[in-house]
Amino acid sequence: MSMHLERARLLLAQSRPQDAERESMLALSQQPDDPQALALLALSRLEQGKKEPALDAARNAVGLAPDEPFFHSVHAHVLRDLERPDEAF
């Protein structure tokens, strides 16, 4: 895991979503197809109320790693906040 992803996780845990978004974007600039970075980006954007951009990032994470349950969980979490839980299944 990259240094930026580790920082993003820590910043999310510290309720610093803007900083976590920045670190996720830095990780994506180094590795654009990293589903972990996209999932963390989705969570950080969701905490900031950026729901549609969060959904885009979550969908991209699932698309890159459809066999990983964590990314489906993030996607479902975003859909729940968008009040679209039926799409989560």
Secondary structure, 3 states (H helix, E strand, C coil): CCHHHHHHHHHHHCCCHHHHHHHHHHHHHHCCCCHHHHHHHHHHHHHCCCHHHHHHHHHHHHHHCCCCHHHHHHHHHHHHHCCCHHHHC
